Amino acid sequence: MSTTPITPPASAPRSRKPSSAFGVRQLAASLPDAFRKLDPRVLWRNPVMFVVEVGAALTTALAIAQPFLGTAAQTAASPTSLAFIWSIAAWLWLTVLFANMAEAVAEGRGKAQAKSLRESRTSTLANRVASYDAAADAGAENSELQQIASADLTLGDTVVVSAGELIPGDGDIIWGIASVDESAITGESAPVVRESGGDRSAVTGGTRVLSDRIVVRITSRPGETFVDRMIKLVEGASRQKTPNEIALNILLASLTIIFVVVVLIINPIAAYSNAEQSVPVLVALLVCLIPTTIGALLSAIGIAGMDRLVQHNVLAMSGRAVEAAGDVTTLLLDKTGTITYGNRQAAEFAALSGVDAETLATVAAASSLSDPTPEGKSILTLATEQGFTFPTTVDGTVVPFTAQTRMSGVDYADGSSVRKGAGSMVSAWVAESSTLTDAQRAELDAIVTRISQVGGTPLVVARRDTSGVASVLGVVYLKDVVKTGLAERFADLRRMGIRTVMITGDNPLTAKAIAEEAGVDDYLAEATPEDKMDLIRREQRGGNLVAMTGDGTNDAPALAQADVGVAMNTGTSAAKEAGNMVDLDSDPTKLIDIVGIGKQLLITRGSLTTFSIANDVAKYFAIIPAMFVASYPGLAALNFMGLHSPASAILSAVVFNALIIIALIPLSLRGVTYRPGSVSSILGRNLWIYGVGGLIAPFIGIKAIDLVIALIPGF
């Protein structure tokens, strides 16, 4: 199908709760996949575990052939006995199976989510408009509609969706406003408002219109809808290995090759002192030498990182994006809605001398009649509350607010016009024919400075009469509030070596006041889309990785340029296509959490790699003395664990090597606990915990296993 409508559940949870990292139910569900992954055509992509599988197959073949060769030893304690060989073979197969289990469990959590999405798919009919002209037919009211299956919709088609109907595909609203239930996608049961002409015009196939009527232009190709991509991502079908993961895989493969060569030349060298070893013992040595622990868990760590984002209602378009989030050094944050609550409200009409408040309020309201933003609506509310009257219709051309002009207003039919917006932009608009005196200019600057210094946003209001003479009337004070707790979070980011930059269209004084209150490191005032791009490029040229959020079409170039671009789900299709992550909750502050999840992924991978290497070092003390103690009795001094026999020592190391993998699966899925701090402090803490822990754990584990094996008759 080209689209994937979803029937929303009766009640949807607010957020996706993480499931148990490694429960019995998940184990049972993942077991078939773990066995399927034993296929060498699948396993060869993991060189470490492929070598283990080859060793397991070779040992199994030797165990089968041993009785026919007539060389079986009489005691199980001998490293050449049939019981020993079968034991080694069995635990080598379990080692591979446990490694496959780690990946299967990680993938299974995503597949369960994908399955629920597939099961909720329903086919729906779409009311396609053959030829759409908003000016001619007022939103397809009188157009001829053609009912077709949603699967037959193509890129660029126009459809009409009424209250109670499912939106048949991803698209942008080009006419109308409606309340939409997006619970099937976001998990949020409260409906949201989507409307044409702004940054909240994107709609997702499968969501339901609850009220009104909208016209939607389809922006997704068949099979490439948002839900199609969501299914592929959560089930891991489109996960690509990240650069760091590829580099680590190359390192592990190189170490494996080196140790294969080392093991192959042991017997020719040992032959000079009659210390040759049996093939099962050499295979056991190889498996304990190579980094099987991290080789088994590496893929699961990457999959689990993306899964943790899904649990936070964030979709990463690639594992590369998750990893890049962990390496971010510069965070670009919009002021409105991210650092401040974003519901700026008009609090005061500050008129210049010689201008009465009613004139200022009337002109400000007139310029806000067609302004759909909360700020514009609050100006109308304030004017009404203060008893001022103003026209309720516009006899002229509406000039909408844009990120470039940072003004809005009306050009009337009689030649006059009004504007409200950023001081610098309004000043430029009135500059050619301004009647502003030096005293008025000083008074205007004083009002703007007063409002800016308290963190407010000053909107300058101006009017141009029919003769073309412009005059500034005064300032509207927009009040905003910095979100609580952000200063502490920014301090945590600073300790992690991450620089925060606030981006705002406000003037420098307002930007400075908000930046100081919020505790950000830097700010970019009066920012245009081009300014954002320039800032990102400067940071990247300086060797920094940049993350930012955005929701509008004007944010798309910057989102595409940033190393981590998080698009809001409420934003336009252009923004979501440009970013490499989509926040289903449309919460700009979640960028901070995304960086934390990325760092947790990197820390988890590094910690378990450290543990694996330290783990291998400790295992040498169990196997090497046991292998050569018969030929070199002095090596018995290295057997300070007091292992029962050479055979039990070797088998204990192999058993521990297998069991440690399954013991670490929950940690690889859950992730190492992440606490904000400097790189050096995090590195030092993890070296102590996972480096020293990796050295100590094998001695305890191997000794415990050896005590159990010693109870088996013959060992």
N, C-alpha and C positions, 0 to 999 in steps of 0.2 A: 504493500500500500504506500501511496505517496504521502499521506497524512495519517496521523495517529491520534484521533480524538480519544479522549479519556472521559469516562463517566465519573464525575466527582463523587466521593463517598459521602454518606450521610453526615458524618462528622469526621473531620480530619484533625490529627494532632498538630500542635503548633510547630513542632520540630521533630526531626528524625533522631530517635534515641539510639545510641550505639548498642549493638547486641553484645552478648557475652563474647569475650575474646576467643575462647576455645572451650566450648561445652561438649557434652556427650552427643547432643543432637547434631551439632555442626560436624563433629567427628564422623558420625554415621553417614551424614549426607555427603561428606567430602571423600569418603573412602573409595567409592567407585572411580571418581576422577583421579585419585592418587594412584590407583592401579592402572588406569588408562595412560597415565603419564610415564609408566615404566617402558613404554614403547621407545626404543632407541631413536626412532625418527623424531620424537619429541624431545627426548632427554639430551640429545647431542648439543642443544643450544646452551646447556649448562655444563661446561667442560669438566668441572670438579665432580659433579654427581655422575656424569657419564663414565668417568674413569672408575668411580666406585662400582657402578653397575657392571662394567667389564670385569673388574676384579671379582665381583660376586658371581658372575656367570662362570668365570674360570675356576674359581674355588668349588662351585657346585659340580662342574664337570669332573674335577679331580676327585671329589667325594664319591661320585657315581662310579668312576673308574678304579678307585682304590682297591676294592675287594678283588677285582680281576687282575690287578697287578701283583697281588701276593706280597705286598710290602707293608701291610697295615701293622702298626705297633700293637703290643699286647695291652698296654695301659692307656687309659684315657688321658693321663697326665702328660703324655708325650706330645710334642708339637707336630708329630707326624701321624697321630692316631686318627682313626676314622671319626670318633666322637668329636675330637677337636676340630677336624676339618669341617664337619657338618655344622658345628656350632658357629665357626667363623663365617661360613657361607650364609647361614640363617641370619646372623646379625648384620652382615653386609647388605643383604636384601632389605632388612628392616631399616637400615640407615637410609637407603634410597627411598623407601616407602615413606619414611618420616619426613624426608625433604620434600617429596611430592605432596605430602599431607599439608605442609605449611603453605605452599602455594595454592593448593586446592581449597583450603579453608578461607584464605584471603579472597580468592576469586568467588567462592561460594556466597560470601556476604553480599557482594555486588550482584551476583546472579539472582539472588532472592529478591532484591529490589527490582531488577529488570523483569523478573517473572511477574511480579504484581502489576507492573506497568503494562506488560503485554496482555495479561488477563483482563485488564480494565479497558482495553481498546474496544471501541464500537465503531461501526461504519455509520456515517451520517450523510444526509443530503445537504448540498450547498446551493444557495440561491445566487447563481452567477449572473452578473449584469453584462449583457452583450457589448454595450457601448456606454461608458460612464462619462458624464459631463456635469460636474457639481453645479456650475452656474446655470445650466439649462434645466436640469431636472431636480434641483434642490435635494441632493443626496439620494438620488435614485428612487425618489418617491413615485415617479410616474414611469420609470423605465420598465421595459419588459424583462422579467426574470426567467431564467432557465434553470430548472432543477437538475443537478448532476451529482454523481457520487463524489464524495470528498477525494477519493483516490484519483479522480480524473482531473483535478485542478492542477494548473501549471503556474510557473513563475510569471507574475504580472497580471494574473486574473483578478477581477474585482467581484466581491461577493457582498451581499447584504445579510446581516445577522440581526434578528429581532430578539426581544425578551423571551427567555426560556429556551433558546436554541444554543447548540454547541457551535463554537467557532471552528470552522472546518479545516483551518490550516494556519500556520504562522504568517503574520502580516503586520502591516501598519494601518491604523485607522486614518482614513482620508476625509471622512465626514462624520460628525456626530460625537456624542459622549454617552457612556454607558457604565453601569456598575457591573463588574465581572467577578465571578467566583473562580479563583485560581487555586483552590485548595488541593486539587489533584496534582499540581506541580510543586507548589511551595509548602504545602502542609498548613497554610494559614487559612483558617475558616472564615475570617472576616473578609467581605468583598472589598474590591479596590475599584477606583475610578480610572477609566481609560478614555482619552479624548484625542481628537485630531489636533494637529498644529503645534504640538509641544514635544517635550521630552518623555511624555508618558503615553505615547501613541502605539507602542508595540503590544501586540496580543499574541497569545500562544494557542496553537491548535489543540482542541480538546477541553479548553476552558469554556465556561458557560456564561452567556450574557443574562443578567438578572433583571435589567431594566433598560428601557429605551431602545434605540435602534441605531446601528452603526454600519458604515460602509468600510470594508477592509480590502486593501490591496495585498494579495498573496506575495510573500517575499522568499518562500522556501521552494526548493526544487523537490520533485518526487523522491522520497526516501531520505531527505535531508532535513526533516523538520526538527524542531528543538527536542521533542520527545524521542525521535529516532536517535539523535545524537546522545541524548541522556541515557538511553538504554545501552548503547554501545560503550559509553564511558563507564557506567557503573558496573557493567559485567566484565570490564577489562579487555573487551575485544579490540579497542583502538589504542590501548596503552603502549606507548613506545618507550624503550629504555632511554633514560636520561644520560647526558654526557658523563656525569660522575659515575653513574652505574655502569656504563660501558667501559670507562677507564678502570674501574675496580674489577670488572669481569676479565679484562685483559691481564691485569696484575695476577688475579687468581689463576687464570689459565697458564700464565708464564711460570708461576710457582709450581703448578701441577706438573708441567713438562719437566722442570728442573728436578723435581723429586722422583718422577718416573725414571729419569736417566740415572739418578743416584741409586735407586733401588735395583735397577738393572745391572749396575756394575758392582754391587755388593758381593755377589757370589763369586765372580771371577777373582776378586781381590781376596775374599775370605778363603778361597781354595788353597792358598799358600800355607794356611795354618789349620787346615782341616776344620774350618768353621762355617762350611756351607749351610745355607738355610733352606727349608722346604718352601715351595711356592706359596702355600697358604700363609706362612709366617711373613714372607716378603710382601704379600698383598695386604696383610694386616698392618705391617709397618707403613706401607705407602698410604693407606687410608688414614692412618693416624698422623702422618706427616703433612698431608695436604690440608688446606683450610676448609674442611668439610662443613663446619658449623656455619660460617658466613656464606659459603657457597650454597648451602641448603636454604638459608633464610633470606638471601638478598632480594629475590623476586617478591617474596611475601612482604618485605618491608616497603617496597615501592608501591605495591597494590594497596597496602593498608594506609599509606599516606594519602592517596587519592580518596580512599573510603572515609577517612576522618574528615576530609573536606565535605564530602557528601552529607555526612552527619551534621555538619554545620550549614547545610543548605547552600553549598557552593559547588559548582561544577567546574572542574579544571579540564580544559580541552586537551591537555597532555600532561604526562608526568614531568616533562621539562619545566612546565609552569610552576608545579609544586616545588620542585627543587630550586628553581630560580627565586621563589619566595623566601626560601631559607637563606639565600645568599644576598638578599637585598640590603643595600647600605643607605639608600635614600628613599624616603617615603613622602610622596606628594599627596596632600590632603586638602580637599575643598573646605572652605570655612563653613558655608551654609549647609546644615544638615549633617555635617561630620564633626566639626569642632563646636559649632553652636547648634542649638536645637532646630534652627532653620525656619521657624515660624515667626519671622520678623513681623512685627505689628507696628502700624503707625501710632505714635504716642503724642505727637505735638505738631502743630502748624506754626512755624516760626517765620513771621512776615518781616520784610525789611521796612525801615522807616518810610512812611508815606504810602504804604500798602496795607489795606485793612485785611484782617484775618479771613473775612468771608470771601474776598476776591481770591486770595491764595488758595483757600479750601476749594472754591468752585472750580478754579483752573486745574488744581491737582486732581480733583474728582473727575473732571472731564477727560483728562489724559489717562485716567485709569478705568474708564467705562468698559473698554475692550481688553483690559489687562487681566488674564486669567490667573496670575500668580497670587499667592497669599498676601504679598505686600500690596498689590494693586487693590485687592478686595478689602484689605484693612483700611486703606485710605478712604474708600467709600463709606465704610462703617464709621470711621472716626468723624468724617464730615457730617454724617447723619446724626450721630450722637451729640455733636455740638450744635445741632439745629440749623445747619446751613442747607440751602436748597441748591440743586444743580440739575442740568438737563439729564434725562435718562436715555436719550438717544443720541446718536452721532450723525450729524449732517456733514459728512466729509469722508476722508480716507484715513483709516486707522493705520498708524505707524507702530508696528509691534516691536517689542524689545528684542534685541539680538546681542550676542556676546561681543560682536564687533562695535556696534554703536553704543551699547549700554544706556540706551534711552528708549522711551516709548512716548506716544502722544497722538495727536490728531492734526491732519491738514484739512481745514474746513473749506467748504465750497466757495466762501466769499474771499478766500485768499489768506485769511489769518491762520495761525497755527499755534499749538501749545506743545510743550515738551516737559518731561520730568525724567531725571536720571542722575548719573554720576556727575559731580561738579565739573570735572575737567571737560567732559563731553558736552555738557550744556553750555559751558563757557565758550567752547569753540563754536557752538551752534549760533550763539548770539553775538559773537565777536565782530562780525562785519558791520552790523547796524545797531550796536548796543547803545542804550541811553544810560548805562550804568555810570554813576559818578564815582569819584575816588572814595568819597565817604561811604557810599553804598557798597562799594567793593570791599572796603575794610570791614564794614559791618557784616557782609556776607561771609568773609573769611573768618571772622570771629565766631559766627554761628556754626559754621562747618567745623571749625577747630573744637569748639565746645562739645558738639555732639560726638565728634570722632574720638576725643580724648576719654570719653566714658564708654567707648566700645560700641557706640551706636552707628548707624549708617545714615548719612545725610543725603537726601534726594533733593536736588536743586530743581525748582520749578520756574519755567520761563514762558513768555508769551510773545508772539510776533503779530502785530496788527495788520490790517489790510494794506497799509502803505509799506509794509516790510520792515518797520522799526521794531527791534526786539528789546525786551526789558525782562530783568530778573525780578521775580515777585517774592521769593523767599525759599525756605527749606522745610521739607517734611522729615521729621525725626523718626527713623525706624529703629525700634528697640529689639535687641537680640540678647540671648543668654548663652554663656559658655556651658557645655555639658559638664556635670560633676564627675570627678574621678579621672578626667583626661590628663591632668597634670602629672599624676602618679604613673599613668600608663606611658606617657611620653618620657618620663624619667627612666622607666624600665628599658624603653627602646634606646635611650642614650647610653645606658650601661652596656647594652648589647652592641654598641658601635653604629647604631642606625641614626641617621640625621633626618629630622622631620622638617618639612617645608609646607607652610600653609599657603594655599592659592586662593585669592579672592579678587572680586571686581571692585572692592571698596577702595577708597583713597588710602594713601600710605599711613595717615594718622590713625584711622580706624583699624587698619590692618595691624599696625604696631601695638595698639592697645589690646586687641584680641589675642595677638600672638604672645604678648607678655603674660596675660592672664591664663592662657591655656598652657603655656610652657613649651611652645614649639621652638625649634632652633633658629628658624628663618621664615621669611614670608615673601610672597610675590604679590604686590598690590596692583590694582587696575589691570588685571591679567586678561589678555585676549587668548584665543586658541593658538595664535602664532607664538605668543609669549610662552605658553606651556610647552610647545614643541621645542623652542629655543632652550628653555631651562632643562628639559630632559636630555637634549643632545649635549649640552655643556656638562651635565653630570656624567653622562656616559663617556664623553671624551676624557674625563678625569678618572676613569676606571671604576666608576660606581655603577651598581645595578639599581634600577629605578622601578618603583611600584606606584601605581596611581589608580584611582577610581574615576568613573565617569558614566553618564547616562544619556547624553545628547549626541546628535549627529556631529556637532562641532567638537565633541570630545574624541571622536573616532580616530583622527590622525595621531593624537597624543597617546591614546590607548594602544594603537598599533606600534608606536615607537617605543613605548615603555617595555621593560623586560617582563614585568608582571602588570597586565592591564585587566582590572576587575570591572566588568560592565554590570550595571544594575539591571535586574530583570524587568523593571518598570521602564527602562530606557528604550531608545529606538533600536530598530534592527541593525542599523549601521554600527551603533556602539557595540552591540553584542557580537557582531561579526568581527569587529576590530580587536576586541579584547581576547585574552586567552583564558579568562575565567568569567563565570556568570554567577552573581550573587542572587539567589532566588528570593531572598528576603529584602533585597534592595536596601541594605543597611551599610552606608559608607564606612562606618567605624569598624566593620568586620575586617577591613584590610589589615588592621593590627593583629587580629586573630589568625588571619591567613599567613602572615609572616611567622607567627609563632608555630603554626602547624608545619610550615616548611622547614623551620629550624629544628623542630622535633624530629622530622624525617631524617635530616642530615646527622643529627646527634645520635639517633637510634642506629643508623647505619655505621657510623664511626665507632660507637660504643661496642656493638656486637662484633665488628671487625677486630677491635682491640682484644675483646674477650676470646675470640676464636684463635688468634695468633698466640696469645698467652696460654690458652688451653693446650695448644699443640706442643708448646715447649715442655709443659709439665708431663705430658704423655710419653715423651721420650724417656723419662726416668723410669717408667714402668716397662717399656718394650726393649730398649737397647740392652740393659743388663740381662734381661731374661733370654735374649737371643744368643748372646755370646758368653754367658757365664760358664758353660760347659768347657769351652776352649780357653777362656781367660778367667780363671777363678777369682782373680783380683776384683773383677767387676761386681762381685757379690757385695762389696762395700757400698755400692750405689743403690742397693736394694734396701734403702733405709725405711721404706714402707713395710718391710717384712712380708712381702707377698708370698703366697703359699708355695707356688711352683712356677717354672717358666711358662707352662701352658696356661695356668690360671692368670698369670700376669698379663700375657698377650691377650687372652680372651676378655679379661676385665677392661683393658684399655679399649678394645673394639666395642664392647657393650656400652661403656660410658660414652664413647664417641657417638653412638646412636641415640642413647637416652637424652643426652644434653640437647640434641636438636629439638626433640618433642617438648622438652622442658622449657625451651626458649621461645616456642611458637607464640604463647600468649603475650610475651614481652614484645616480640616483633610486630604483632598485630596492634597492640595497645600503644606501643611507642614508649621510649624511655621518658621518664618524668622530666619535663622541661621547666627550668626556672630561669627567668631573665638574669643575665649577667654578662660580664665581659668574656671574650673568646678564651682568654688565658685561664680564667677561673673555671669556666665550663670544661675546658680541656683537662685541667688539673684534677677536677673532681671526678671526671669520667675515667681518667687514667688510674686513679686510686681504686675506684669502685670496680671497673670492668677489667683493668689491667691486672691489678693485684688479685682481684676476685677470680679472674681467669687462671691465674697461677695456682691459687689455693684449692679451688673447687675440684680439679681432677685428682689431687692427692687424696682428698676426703672421699670422693665418689668411687675411685678405683679401688681403694682399700675396702670400702663397704661392699662393693661387688665381689671382690676377691674373697671376703669372708663368707659370702653366700655360696660362691662356687666351690670353696673348700669343703662345704658340707655335702657336695655331690660325691657319691662313691666313685673312686677311681681318680678323682682330681686331688 
